[in-house]
Amino acid sequence: MLGVGESFADHLVEGVLGQGGMGTVYRARHPRLPRLVALKLLHRAVSQDEELRRRFIQEANVVARLEHPGIVGIYDRGTTDGHLWISMQYIAGIDAARLATGTTPPAHILRIITDTADALDYAHSRGVLHRDIKPANILLSEQDSGRGPRAVLTDFGIARLLDSDTKLTATGTFTATLAYASPEQLSGDPIDHRADQYSLACTLYALLAGRAPFAATNPGQVVAGHIAKPVPRISHHRPDLPAPLDDVISRAMAKQRQDRFDSCAEFAAAATAALHGRPSSRTAPTVLNSRTAPTRREHDQWNRPSPTLFDSQPTPTWETGGSVYPAPMSPVGDPPQPSGRTAGIAAIGTLILAVLTSVPVIFGILDLLTGRVKGRSYDATGETVVVALIFGAITLLFAGGAVALLSRRRFGRFVVIFGTALAALAAAGMIVQNLTDGGVLAVAVPTLLLAVTVLGSAISPSTGRWLAYRPTITDH
């Protein structure tokens, strides 16, 4: 960790803003301009992974093109001393997780949600999902004249770098993110912009109630709550809040995404109307926040009519949270498919091992057919059959694992890891026991190197991400 006064990538560090599973964020001085920046350094485990590096650069470029007052801006990125880093806009203030639940007026909380909803709708219109909406990722800038703190969304696009295969997220951070994750994220289903809306509704609930909707110490209970349990009523924790707000939150947190609001702004508008006692109904999308139909019909089973210029109903953007960005809203897909090169290396190497282990089987069968296993003073039939059966089973194990891995079956990865680990141990044992036998070493050493290479490729996080990838939208 860098200390105050140290320099990194020509930035002068002034303090630590926070730490997480991906890295550490510092408050630092810009190297050439008289401004403070938030300098995020990614851990070496992230920086040294080729696939993560590629995705980090790609997504930093995407997020850098988002120009919205409610989204933290990106100034620069690079690699220094083996660390990926990114220089971002510094927001002087606190994050929403530090708000005092009992003393923060609900109207102020709704303004935070409205600001965040507008930022999300803008990002969704540009094809970017956040995937990790929670109070800690909503920064509150210092109070402007005439209104309360301005909400600014951070960590855009970075969240999708984390998955179950990278093992980079600390347990506490993982549990905290679970508290705001949508059912489709937890189920491993394809997601679109409505997953961010679900998390935003969980955030509203947490800011009003002082606890997440399905708070529990056991992560399994949290997951079960999101997937199967009814949404708890906010009025149980805050009797002072109007009952219609329960219905708005329940709809935004519907288990089926097609039952939610069309956009985050529509959800924020309905929540604001419920808080102030104004009637709220499902109005037609306006020209400003209209969405095109989903590319795949199974994403939305409701057959809604397309919005037109004749039935649009413009509404005040501050009171309703309507987006002021006239880009069409459409379901947002996942990033491009991860490279399967590492998984391919593992599968091809495993097939080579299968060919090698099939050699004793072939020779054993030939010996049995030609009768060479029997002589006047010996009979090696039983021993030959046993060896052939053992190596035959190993051959099938390798071949089956390779085919399953290429077919994107998770169990294929485990079979390859198990089989190559045994092969590496066996080859290492042969080397140790036959250090002076050149013939044995000529076979055992290449086998060991091949097995280690295959094992490393199979356990690589890149292989895990390739196996876990599921495209949201299929081109026809």
N, C-alpha and C positions, 0 to 999 in steps of 0.2 A: 504494500500500500504506500502511496506517495504521501509525503509530509508537507506541511505548510511551508511555502518558500521554494519547494522543488520545482523544476521545470520539466515539462513533458511535451514533446512536439512543439517546442517554442511557446507553450502556454505556461504561465506562472500560476501554480496551484495556491489557492487561498483557503481551502477548506473542503471537507467531505459533505456532500449533500445526501448521499444514500448509498446503500449496498444491496445487491440482489444476486440471484442465481446466475445472471449473465455477466455481471461485472460491477464496477464501482463508478459512481458519478461524483465528480469534483466541481466545486466552484473555482473558476480560473479566469485569468486575464487573457483576452485575445492578444495574439502576438504582435499585431500591427494596428489595431483599432482601439480607441479608448472605451472598451465595453467589457462587461463580464459575460462569460459563457458557461454553460453546463457541459463539462467535458466527460464523456462516458468512455471508460476503458473496459474492454471485454477481457475476460479471463483467458489465460493461455489455452485452456482446454477448448475454448471456442475458437480462438484466433488461429490455432494450428490445424483445425479440421478443414480440409479443402472444400468440402461441400458447404459447410457453414460459412466459410469465407465468401464463397461465390454468392450464396443467398443473402448474406449481410450486405454485400456491395450492391447487389441487385435491388434489394428492398430499400436501402438508404437512398438510392437514386430515385426510386418511385416516390418515397415520402418527401424527398427534397422538392418535388414538383408540386406538393400540396401547399398552396398559399391561402391561408385562412387565419383570421385573428384568433380563432379558438383552437388552433393546432400549433404546437411548439415547432418553430422553424429550425431547419438544419442548415448550418453554415459551411461545414467542411467535414471530411472524413479522411482516414489514411491508416497506415501501418507504421508503427515505430517500436523498435526493440521487441519485435515479435508480438505486439499487442495491436489488435484492431481498435481504432478509436473513432469517435464521432463528436463533433462540436455542435452543440445545439443552443437555441435561445435560452437565456437564463431568466426564469420567472421568479421575481422577488415576492415571496409569500409562503403559504403553506399548502399542503394538499388537502383534499376534501376529507380524508380519513381522520384528520385532526380536529374537525369541527366539533364543537360541544353540542351534543344532541338536544339537551334540554333547553338550551338558551338560544339556539339558532332559529330564527323565525321560519316557519314552513315556506313562506313566500320567497325567502332568500334561497332556500334549498331548491325550490322549483325553478328559480332563475338560473341556478347552476346547471340543473338538468336540461333546461331549455338551451343554454349556451352549448352544452355538450352535444345535445341532439342535433343542433344546427351544424356543428363541426363534423359529426358522424355522417349526416346526410350528404354533406359536401364530399367527404372522402369516399363514401359509397358510390356517388355519381362519377367519381374518377377511377372506380374499380379497385378500391383499397378497403380491406377489412381491418378492424383493430384486433379483435379476438380476445382482448384481455381488459375489458372495461371494468373498473372497480374504483372506489374512492381514492385509493393511493395513486392512481394514474390521472386524476383530475387535479390540476394545480390551480390555486386561487391567487391571482395577482393582487398586488396591493390596491387598495380601494381607490377607484377613480372618483372624480368630482361628480356628484349628482346620482351615484348608484353604488351598489355594493361591489364586492370583489368580482373580477371577471374570471370565468372558468376557462382554462386552457388545457387541452388534452395532450398527454405525452405518451411516449413509448409506442407510437404508431408503427405497425408493421413488424416491430421487434418481437412481439409475442409469438408470432408463428414460427420463429426459430426454435422454440422450445417444444419438444414432444417427449413421449415416454421413452424414446430410444436414446436421447442425448444424455439423460441423467445429470443435467446441469442445474436443475432447479432444486434449491434446498427444500427440505420437507415443509417448513413453515410457510415458505412462499407458495409451494404447490397447494397446500391446504387453503391458503387465503384465496388463491385463484379459483379453486373449486367452488368456493362460496358464491361466486358470481357467474359460473359457467352455465351455458344453455344445455338442455337435454341432448340436443343433437351433437354438441361438442363432446359430451361425456359418453355418448353412445358410439362415437366414431363415425357418425353419418356425415354426409356432405353438408356444408353450412353456407348460408348466404347472409345478407345484411341484417336479417331478422335475428340472428344470433347476438349481434351487438345490441339490438333493441332489448332482448331479454336481459342481458347483463346490465344495461342501463336501468331497467326497471328494478332489478335486484339492488342496484346502487341507490336508487331513490328510496327503496324500502329501508336499506341500512342507514341512510342519513337521517331518515325520519324516526326510525325505531331504535337506533343505537345498536343494532345487531343485524346480521344477515338473515334473510328469510328462512333458511334451513340450517341455522347455526348448530354445530355439534362438534365434539372433540374427535369423533371417529370419522375419517374421510368417507368410509362406506355409507354412513348415515347421511352425510351431506349429498352424496351422489344419488342415493335412494330418494331423498327428498325432492331433488330437481326432476328426477325421472318419473316418479310415481305418486308423490304426495300432493294434495291440494295446496294451493298457495295460501299461506297464513294471512289473516286479515290484519292490516296495519292498525285498524281501529282497536284491536285488542291491546296493543301496546300504547297507542295514542288515542284515547277516547275523545280528545278534543278535535280530532280530524274528522271531516265529513265522511259519511259512509260511502258516497259515490266514488271516493278515491280508491276504496278497496276494489271496486269493479274495474277501474282503469288499470291498476297494477296487475290484477289477475289476468286481464286480457293480454297485456304486454308480456306476461310470463306464462302464457298458454303453452302446454306441452307440445302441441302441434303448431308449427310455425305459421301455417296458413290462417290460424285463428288470431294471430297478433295484428297489430296495426300495420298499415302499409309502409310507414316510415317512422323514424325516431321523432321527427318533428310532430307528426300526428299524435304520437303517444304523449309528448310533452304538452301539446296543446290541450289534449283531453284531461291530463292531470291538473293543469293550471285552471281549466274551467271547473273541474270538480272541486278544487280547493276553494275557489271563490264563489261557488254556488251557482255557476252559470250552466245552462243546459248544454250538453255536448252530444253530438250525433255523428255517425259516420258519413262525413261529407265527401263529395266527389273530389278527387285530387285536383289541385290547381295547376295552372300552366307552369308555375314556378317549381312545384315539387312532384310533377307527374312521373310515373314509372312506365317503362315498357313491359310487355308481358314477359314472364319467365321463359327462358329458352327451352326448358324441359317442363312438361305439364305436371309431372309428379311433384315438382317443387311447390306447386300451389294448385290444389284441387278445386278451388273456387273458380267458376267461369265468370270473371268480372268483366264488364264492358270497358273498352279502352277510353281514357279521358279525351275530351275534345275541347276546342276553344269555346264551344257554346254552353257547356255545362260547368265551366270552371268558376270557382267562387273565391276570388282573392281575399285574404284576411290579413290583419295587421301582424307583422312578423314578430314583434316583441311580445304581444299578449298571447299569441298562439304558438310561437316557436316555429312557424313556417320557415322553410329555407328560402334564402334570397338568391340562391344559385340556380339558374335556369337550365341545368343539365338534367337529362332524363335519369330517373332512378331505375336500376335494374339489379336483379340478384347478382352478387359478386362471386366469382369463382376463386378457386385456390390458385396459388402461383404455379408456374410451369412445373411439369413433372420432374422430380429429382433424377439425377443421372443414375442409371443402373449399372454403371461400369464396374464398381467395386463388387456388387452382387454377381455380375457376370464372371469376374475373375474367380470368385469363390466357387461358382458352379462349374466352370470349365476345369479348374484345378481338381475339383472333386471327381469329375468324370475321368481325368487322367489317372487319379488314384484308383478308380474303379477298374480301369484297364490293367493297371499294374497288379492289382490283387486278383484279377481273373487269370493271370498267367499260371499260378500254381494249380488252379482248377483245371485248366486245359491240359497241362502236363499230367496231372493226376488221372484224368479221364483216359488220356492216351496210354499211360502205363497200365491201367486196368484193362483196356481193350487189347493191348499187345501181349499181356501176360508178363511184363517185366517186373511186376511186384512179387513174383514167386520164383523161388529157386530151389535147389536141392536141400539147402540148409536153412532157408528162411521163407517167410510168407508175410509180406508187408501190406496185404490187402486192406486189413482193418485200419491200419495207420494211414494209408493213402486215402481211404474213404473219409476218415475223420478230418484230415487236412483239407480235402477238397470241399467238404461241407462247410467248414469254418470259413475258408476264404471265399466260398460261394456266397455265404450270408453277408460277409463284409462287402463283397462286390455289389450285391443287391442294395445294401444299406447306402453305399456311396452313390450309386446310380439313382436310386429313388430320392435321396436327399437333394441331389443336383437338379433333377427334373422338377421336384416340388419347389425348390428355391426359384428356379427360372419361371415357374408358374405363379410366383408371388404368394406362396403358402408359407405362413410363419413357421409351421412345424418343420418345413424343409431346412430352414436356417438352423434350428436346434439339432436336427439330424446331422447336418454338415459339421457343426461345431463339435458334437459328440464324437462323430466318426474320425474327424481329422485330429482331434485331441488324442484319441487312442492310437492312431497311426503315428503321431509324433512321439508319443511315449515309447511305442514299440521300436521305432527306428532308433531313438536315442539309446534304448537298452541294447540293441544289436551293436551299436557303435562302441559302447562302453565294454561289452564283453568280447569284441573282436577287433581290438585296436591294431593288431598286427596282421589281420587277414585282409589283404587288398581287395579280394573279390567281394567280400561282404560289405566293406566300406564303400565300394563303387556303387552299390545298390542302396545302402542305408543312408548315406549322406544326402544324395539328391532327394530321396524320399522324405527325409526330415525337413529339408529346405522347402520342398513343395507343400508338405503338410502345414508347416508354420505359416507360409504365405497364404494358403487357403484359410487357415484358422483366423489369421489377422483380418482378412477381407470379410469373413463371415460375421465376426463380432464388431466390425466397424459401424459407427453410428450412421454412416452413409447408407449401408445396406439396410439398417433399420428404418431409415426415413423412406427409402425406396419401397420397402414392403408396406409401410403404413400409408403411403400416398394413395388417396382415392379422389379422382377428379370430380368436381362439382357439376360441371356442364360437359355434355358429350356433343361433339360436333357431328352433324349428320351430312 
